[in-house]
């Protein structure tokens, strides 16, 4: 009809295709979903009728309901959506998840968390076959929301809750190991680290304080650094913890500059990420400090920018961990552990151990 968009016409139905093809609706369904059960002649008639009527095939949502699968894996980020692309470590982890999704021919759905009361509802309403949860806090309500869906789920690096499997490394042991390198010959060391809780307050603590730390990654790494410092016979009060609200090079630079210009400038900075460490190196360079003689610096993750900067760091494969999480969430693996490998990579930003 003139003036009527062709897109407004009703979508052809499977029953109409069956009538034109001279077969049953069940045969049409099998032609799309289980072609091995349909003769070549019947399949050809079905496809010819579908082309004639402009029938695109069964609706994806209907197929998903019949199969009991949606065909996509959900990744819950405890951050804004852009974090998945801005943070190098998150990008590496998601690359590992997407490797598995691509190999299995399924989609990937990112579920950002904003801190609003609607977060839990967003998780329960998203249509996925399982969840991978990026490391979050012990008290994050989305953990209960994920568990309550009854879908397969795995948490990267913790917390351990509701019986959900956790995959990652032993952060405490790793921090203790790189702490030995970072604190060699140090008298005024500082740990430049992640937030304590979802409030993300900027703070400066000492090792004799014991505030609640709700993020397991922050808690385990801080405990490991403190283990090494006190285990070497030093007093906990002489180890400081500079808590950054976000994991970003600018935050690392700003906080490190304040400390280096303070009354007790650190002579060693052990950062919980390469981004924070590179920020500290930038501040030190601007202030004319000699690395590592006047300031030793270590990072974490061995990102692509670590080697060019000569940064001593803790290497781990977040891509492998992402892939492992995806395999577990999709039921392709039952092996779960926090035993992924790591190693300390010594470069030029640290002093030799005595």
C-alpha positions in Angstrom: 0.0 0.0 0.0 1.4 3.5 -0.9 2.7 5.4 2.1 3.1 2.2 4.3 6.6 1.1 5.3 7.2 -2.5 4.3 8.7 -3.0 7.8 5.2 -2.6 9.3 4.0 -5.8 7.8 3.4 -8.7 10.2 6.3 -11.1 10.5 5.6 -14.4 8.7 5.0 -17.3 11.1 6.4 -20.8 11.1 2.8 -22.1 10.4 2.6 -20.0 7.2 6.0 -21.3 6.0 4.7 -24.9 6.7 1.6 -24.2 4.7 3.5 -22.9 1.6 6.1 -25.7 1.8 3.5 -28.4 2.3 5.0 -29.7 5.5 4.1 -29.7 9.2 5.2 -26.8 11.5 7.3 -29.4 13.3 9.2 -30.1 10.1 9.9 -26.4 9.7 11.2 -26.2 13.3 13.5 -29.2 12.8 14.8 -27.7 9.5 16.2 -24.8 11.5 17.0 -26.4 14.9 17.8 -30.1 14.0 18.4 -30.3 10.3 19.7 -33.9 10.5 16.1 -35.0 11.3 14.7 -33.5 8.0 15.1 -35.0 4.5 17.0 -32.9 2.0 13.9 -32.5 -0.1 11.8 -31.3 2.8 14.5 -28.9 4.0 14.8 -27.4 0.5 11.0 -26.8 0.3 11.1 -25.2 3.8 13.9 -22.8 2.8 12.3 -21.9 -0.5 9.0 -21.1 1.3 10.9 -19.1 3.9 12.6 -17.0 1.1 9.3 -16.5 -0.7 7.6 -15.2 2.5 10.6 -13.3 3.9 10.7 -15.5 7.0 14.1 -15.0 8.8 13.9 -18.1 10.9 12.7 -18.7 14.5 13.2 -15.8 16.9 16.5 -16.1 18.8 14.7 -15.7 22.2 12.3 -18.5 21.3 15.1 -20.8 20.4 16.9 -19.9 23.6 13.9 -20.9 25.7 13.6 -24.2 23.9 17.3 -25.0 24.3 17.4 -23.8 27.9 20.4 -21.6 27.0 20.7 -17.9 26.1 24.1 -18.2 24.3 25.9 -15.5 26.2 28.1 -15.2 29.3 27.7 -12.3 31.8 30.7 -10.5 33.3 29.8 -8.4 36.3 32.2 -5.5 36.8 32.2 -3.7 40.1 33.1 -0.6 38.2 31.8 1.9 35.6 31.5 0.3 32.1 34.4 2.3 30.7 36.7 0.6 33.3 36.7 -2.5 31.1 38.5 -0.5 28.4 40.5 2.0 30.4 42.1 -0.4 33.0 44.9 -2.5 31.4 44.4 -5.4 33.9 40.7 -5.5 33.4 41.2 -5.5 29.6 43.6 -8.4 29.8 41.2 -10.4 32.0 38.3 -9.7 29.7 40.4 -10.8 26.7 40.8 -14.2 28.3 37.1 -14.4 28.9 36.4 -13.4 25.3 38.9 -16.0 24.0 36.7 -18.8 25.5 33.5 -17.2 24.3 34.8 -16.9 20.8 36.0 -20.5 20.8 32.6 -21.7 22.1 30.6 -19.5 19.7 28.7 -17.6 22.5 28.3 -13.9 23.3 29.7 -11.8 26.1 27.5 -9.4 28.1 29.2 -6.8 30.4 27.1 -5.9 33.4 28.4 -2.7 35.0 27.8 -1.9 38.7 27.1 1.7 39.7 26.6 1.3 43.5 22.9 2.1 43.1 20.1 0.0 44.6 19.3 -1.1 41.1 22.5 -3.1 40.7 21.0 -6.3 42.1 18.0 -6.0 39.9 20.2 -5.5 36.9 22.1 -8.7 37.7 18.9 -10.8 38.2 17.3 -9.5 35.0 20.1 -9.9 32.6 19.7 -12.9 30.2 22.9 -15.0 30.4 23.9 -18.6 30.9 26.4 -17.9 33.7 28.4 -15.2 35.5 32.0 -14.2 35.9 32.3 -11.7 38.7 35.3 -9.3 38.7 36.9 -9.0 42.1 34.7 -7.0 44.5 34.1 -6.3 48.2 32.9 -8.8 50.8 29.7 -6.8 51.4 28.8 -6.2 47.8 25.0 -7.0 47.4 25.5 -8.1 43.8 27.1 -11.3 45.2 23.9 -12.4 46.7 22.0 -11.4 43.5 24.4 -13.5 41.4 24.1 -16.5 43.7 20.3 -16.2 43.9 20.0 -16.6 40.1 21.0 -20.2 40.5 23.2 -19.9 37.4 26.8 -21.1 37.3 29.1 -18.4 38.6 32.7 -17.8 39.5 34.5 -14.9 41.2 37.9 -13.7 40.2 40.2 -13.1 43.2 37.4 -13.2 45.8 35.6 -12.7 48.0 34.7 -16.3 49.0 31.0 -16.3 49.6 27.8 -18.4 49.1 29.9 -21.4 48.0 30.9 -19.7 44.7 34.3 -20.8 43.3 37.1 -18.3 43.4 39.9 -18.2 40.8 43.1 -16.2 41.0 46.5 -16.2 42.7 47.7 -16.2 46.4 47.9 -12.5 46.7 49.2 -12.6 50.2 52.2 -14.8 49.3 52.9 -12.8 46.2 52.9 -9.5 48.1 55.3 -11.0 50.7 57.6 -12.0 47.9 57.8 -8.7 46.1 57.8 -6.9 49.4 61.2 -8.5 50.1 62.5 -6.8 46.9 60.7 -3.5 47.4 61.8 -3.1 51.1 65.5 -4.0 50.7 67.5 -1.4 52.6 64.4 0.7 53.1 63.8 2.7 56.3 60.6 4.6 55.4 58.6 2.3 53.0 55.1 3.0 51.7 52.5 0.7 50.1 50.6 2.5 47.4 47.4 0.6 47.2 43.8 0.0 46.4 40.6 1.2 48.2 39.7 -0.4 51.5 35.9 -0.6 50.8 33.3 0.6 48.4 33.4 4.1 50.0 36.8 4.5 48.3 38.1 7.1 50.7 41.7 8.4 50.3 43.6 7.6 53.4 47.1 7.3 54.9 47.5 4.5 57.4 50.3 2.9 59.4 50.9 -0.8 59.8 49.8 -0.8 63.5 46.3 0.3 62.5 43.8 -2.4 61.7 40.8 -0.9 59.8 38.2 -3.1 58.2 39.3 -3.9 54.6 36.4 -5.1 52.6 38.2 -5.7 49.3 39.9 -9.1 49.5 42.6 -8.2 47.0 43.5 -5.1 49.0 43.4 -7.0 52.3 45.6 -9.9 51.1 48.2 -7.7 49.5 48.5 -5.4 52.4 48.8 -8.4 54.8 51.5 -9.8 52.6 53.5 -6.6 52.5 53.1 -6.2 56.3 54.2 -9.8 56.8 57.5 -9.2 55.1 58.2 -5.9 56.8 57.5 -7.1 60.4 59.0 -10.5 59.6 62.3 -8.7 59.0 62.2 -7.4 62.5 60.8 -3.9 61.7 58.0 -2.3 63.7 54.6 -2.2 61.9 54.1 1.5 62.6 57.0 2.3 60.3 55.2 0.8 57.3 52.7 3.2 55.8 49.7 2.5 53.5 48.6 5.2 51.1 45.1 4.2 50.1 44.1 5.4 46.6 40.4 5.8 45.7 41.0 4.6 42.1 43.6 2.5 40.2 45.0 5.2 37.9 48.5 6.5 37.1 47.4 10.1 37.9 46.3 9.0 41.4 49.6 7.2 41.9 51.5 10.3 40.8 49.5 12.7 42.9 49.7 10.7 46.2 53.4 9.8 45.7 54.3 13.4 45.1 52.6 14.5 48.3 54.5 11.8 50.3 57.8 12.6 48.6 57.5 16.2 49.4 56.4 15.5 53.0 58.3 15.5 56.3 59.1 11.8 56.0 59.6 11.0 52.3 59.5 7.3 51.5 62.6 5.6 50.3 60.6 2.7 48.9 57.2 2.4 47.3 55.5 -0.9 46.8 52.5 -0.4 44.6 49.5 -2.8 44.2 49.4 -2.1 40.4 51.7 -1.0 37.7 49.5 2.0 37.0 50.1 3.3 40.6 53.8 2.4 40.4 54.3 4.3 37.1 52.6 7.3 38.6 55.0 7.1 41.5 58.0 6.9 39.1 56.7 10.0 37.2 56.5 12.0 40.5 60.0 10.9 41.5 61.4 11.8 38.1 59.8 15.2 38.2 61.3 15.8 41.7 64.8 14.8 40.5 65.1 11.7 42.7 67.5 9.0 41.7 65.9 5.6 41.1 66.6 3.2 42.9 69.2 4.8 45.0 66.9 7.4 46.6 63.6 5.6 45.9 62.9 2.0 45.1 59.6 1.3 43.3 57.7 -1.9 42.5 54.5 -2.6 40.7 52.1 -5.5 40.1 50.8 -7.3 37.0 53.8 -6.8 34.6 51.7 -4.7 32.1 53.0 -3.8 28.7 54.4 -0.5 30.0 56.3 -2.1 32.9 59.3 -3.4 30.9 60.0 -0.1 29.0 60.0 1.7 32.3 62.4 -0.8 33.9 59.8 -1.5 36.6 60.3 -4.3 39.0 56.9 -6.0 39.2 54.8 -9.0 40.1 53.9 -10.9 36.9 50.7 -12.9 36.6 48.6 -13.9 33.6 45.2 -12.2 34.0 44.3 -13.4 30.5 44.8 -17.1 31.6 42.7 -16.4 34.7 40.0 -14.8 32.7 39.9 -17.8 30.4 39.8 -20.2 33.4 36.9 -18.2 34.9 34.9 -18.4 31.7 35.5 -22.1 31.3 34.2 -22.8 34.8 31.2 -20.5 34.4 30.2 -22.2 31.2 30.6 -25.7 32.7 33.7 -26.5 30.6 35.9 -27.1 33.6 35.4 -28.0 37.2 39.0 -27.2 38.3 38.9 -24.1 40.6 41.7 -22.7 42.7 43.6 -19.5 43.8 46.8 -21.3 42.7 47.5 -19.6 39.4 51.2 -18.9 39.0 53.1 -15.6 39.6 56.7 -14.5 39.7 58.7 -11.5 40.7 60.3 -9.8 37.7 63.4 -7.8 38.8 64.3 -4.8 36.7 66.1 -1.5 37.4 63.7 0.3 39.9 64.8 -1.7 42.9 68.0 -2.1 44.9 69.8 -5.4 45.2 69.0 -7.4 48.3 71.7 -7.4 51.0 
